[in-house]
């Protein structure tokens, strides 16, 4: 009975993720008076979310009282606990940034993604990292669509932002760098060494 329990305990490992989406920075200033973000934690099919919230939306934030290119504080907490049998499909966090215009219209400002930090090969390891992820904004592919964007005040949007997680699906996608998102992530793993994994 003891042996069977030990075998079951060694069939998976756990990953604990805590932290926050701290801020967003736009070197030339955002196009809108306020911004907000939607985030989604995405992992492979062998990963099971044991606790935490897979997706969420932040409050609206602005840096109107400071310089136009100062970081905009978001401070959205993230807390996730995963269980998995293999490291394939390591968790990523996908962030969609939106802004509210002067007329109260919500427009897309871009997308950002980051892998949860990978580290060590011990049985129980932890790490804390400050991460900076670029904000990529889709570009109009021709003058007509660019004119429509200017006329309507709406930027191009991705029908499914998850394509950014697969490099094979982003071929031909035209984007430009618009800024960066800063995250603070604290990660702890347990049971990786018991499975004989090294990374």
C-alpha atoms as one frame of an Amber mdcrd trajectory, in Angstrom:
protein
   0.000   0.000   0.000   2.831   2.357   0.864   4.583   1.617  -2.429   1.402
   2.283  -4.392   0.955   5.630  -2.648   4.551   6.590  -3.403   4.066   5.750
  -7.077   0.919   7.882  -7.260   2.688  10.787  -5.563   5.503  10.650  -8.130
   3.208  10.735 -11.174   2.854  14.534 -11.262   4.481  17.752 -10.114   3.050
  21.045  -8.900   3.754  24.613  -9.930   2.700  27.548  -7.724   2.588  31.016
  -9.280   1.895  34.267  -7.418   2.600  37.857  -8.307   1.049  40.700 -10.214
   0.825  42.613 -13.436   2.541  45.734 -12.124   2.421  48.364 -14.855   2.385
  49.242 -18.533   4.707  51.735 -20.190   4.179  53.518 -23.495   7.329  55.440
 -24.552   5.303  57.864 -26.716   2.311  57.835 -24.392  -0.902  55.816 -24.862
  -3.420  56.890 -27.480  -6.198  56.929 -24.879  -6.819  58.703 -21.601  -7.181
  55.441 -19.640  -6.155  51.813 -20.124  -7.261  48.448 -18.746  -6.068  44.892
 -19.334  -7.536  41.443 -19.711  -5.261  38.543 -18.824  -5.539  34.801 -19.370
  -3.289  32.030 -18.059  -2.863  29.349 -20.718  -1.152  25.967 -20.348  -0.919
  22.659 -22.228  -3.554  19.933 -22.150  -1.637  17.966 -19.493  -1.771  20.896
 -17.077  -4.646  21.083 -14.610  -5.453  24.326 -12.804  -5.962  23.260  -9.182
  -6.687  26.705  -7.749  -6.652  30.342  -8.800  -8.383  32.381 -11.474  -7.543
  31.543 -15.084  -8.500  34.971 -16.448  -9.382  38.405 -15.185  -9.766  42.071
 -15.993  -8.049  45.004 -14.323  -9.428  48.339 -13.233  -8.987  51.358 -15.506
  -5.749  53.231 -14.867  -4.090  56.416 -16.055  -0.910  58.461 -15.617  -2.556
  61.805 -16.325  -1.015  63.377 -13.200   2.548  62.550 -14.278   4.655  62.580
 -17.444   2.985  61.051 -20.526   5.573  58.254 -20.752   5.645  57.307 -17.062
   4.543  53.734 -16.167   0.799  53.307 -15.654   0.247  51.343 -12.428  -2.047
  48.317 -12.809  -1.197  46.086  -9.795  -3.430  43.170 -10.815  -2.730  40.145
  -8.553  -2.158  36.706 -10.080  -2.326  33.454  -8.111  -2.281  30.044  -9.823
  -1.613  26.451  -8.762  -1.020  23.890 -11.501  -0.580  20.135 -11.505   1.006
  18.405 -14.485   2.579  15.133 -15.577   5.111  16.725 -17.966   6.566  20.174
 -18.721   5.210  20.352 -22.298   2.818  23.292 -22.567   4.502  25.275 -19.766
   2.103  28.048 -18.621   2.044  31.423 -20.325   0.201  34.620 -19.460  -1.489
  36.415 -22.343  -2.403  40.062 -21.792  -4.712  42.139 -23.993  -4.461  45.895
 -23.464  -7.394  48.198 -24.136  -7.942  51.907 -23.799 -10.922  54.177 -23.324
 -10.994  57.169 -25.656 -12.227  60.668 -24.848 -15.612  59.654 -26.299 -15.866
  56.563 -24.062 -15.062  54.045 -26.806 -12.958  50.980 -25.887 -10.182  50.314
 -28.415  -7.439  47.699 -28.613  -3.943  48.973 -27.812  -2.056  45.708 -28.289
  -1.138  42.354 -26.837   1.625  40.995 -24.645   2.627  37.521 -23.492   5.147
  36.011 -21.126   6.150  32.498 -20.051   6.010  31.677 -16.362   9.737  31.465
 -15.413  11.405  28.050 -15.811  14.158  27.218 -13.341  16.231  24.630 -11.497
  15.927  20.850 -11.266  15.536  20.256  -7.535  12.595  18.625  -5.810  11.397
  21.970  -4.447  12.672  25.180  -6.047  11.466  28.746  -6.026  12.270  31.930
  -7.886  11.085  35.526  -7.999  11.495  37.511 -11.200  10.653  40.921 -12.572
   9.644  40.386 -16.188   9.184  42.866 -19.031   7.060  41.766 -21.971   6.733
  43.875 -25.137   3.321  45.140 -26.222   2.726  44.216 -29.866   0.088  46.064
 -31.842  -1.246  44.667 -35.152  -0.642  46.974 -38.108  -2.956  47.730 -40.999
  -1.864  45.891 -44.129  -2.884  48.541 -46.684  -3.737  52.229 -47.012  -7.494
  51.637 -47.175  -7.626  49.759 -43.856  -5.344  52.387 -42.335  -7.731  55.122
 -43.499 -10.713  53.242 -42.001  -8.774  52.893 -38.737  -8.167  56.659 -38.679
 -11.789  57.417 -39.597 -13.384  55.132 -36.997 -10.751  55.539 -34.281 -10.544
  51.750 -33.894  -7.259  49.858 -34.101  -6.895  46.428 -35.729  -7.704  43.554
 -33.348  -6.842  39.860 -33.390  -9.873  37.606 -33.662  -8.077  35.093 -31.430
  -5.100  36.546 -29.462  -4.016  32.985 -28.605  -2.331  32.729 -32.015   0.483
  34.772 -30.459   1.366  31.707 -28.357   2.217  29.675 -31.474   4.990  31.026
 -33.711   3.740  28.921 -36.624   0.395  30.758 -36.608   1.862  34.257 -36.597
   3.578  34.036 -39.979   2.581  37.006 -42.081   1.206  38.911 -39.078   2.401
  42.509 -39.179   2.914  44.138 -35.780   4.741  47.068 -34.234   6.164  47.578
 -30.761   4.017  49.931 -28.721   5.411  49.638 -25.201   5.901  47.009 -22.521
   4.134  45.369 -19.597   6.003  44.727 -16.351   5.144  41.715 -14.191   6.474
  40.429 -10.881   6.127  36.633 -10.673   7.063  34.360  -7.783   7.192  30.699
  -8.800   7.704  27.528  -6.765   7.781  23.962  -8.039   7.421  20.709  -6.126
   7.984  17.146  -7.284   9.883  17.802 -10.535  12.983  15.860  -9.474  10.864
  12.846  -8.455   9.774  12.500 -12.071  13.384  12.474 -13.259  13.025  15.770
 -15.131  15.919  18.183 -15.646  15.613  21.733 -16.980
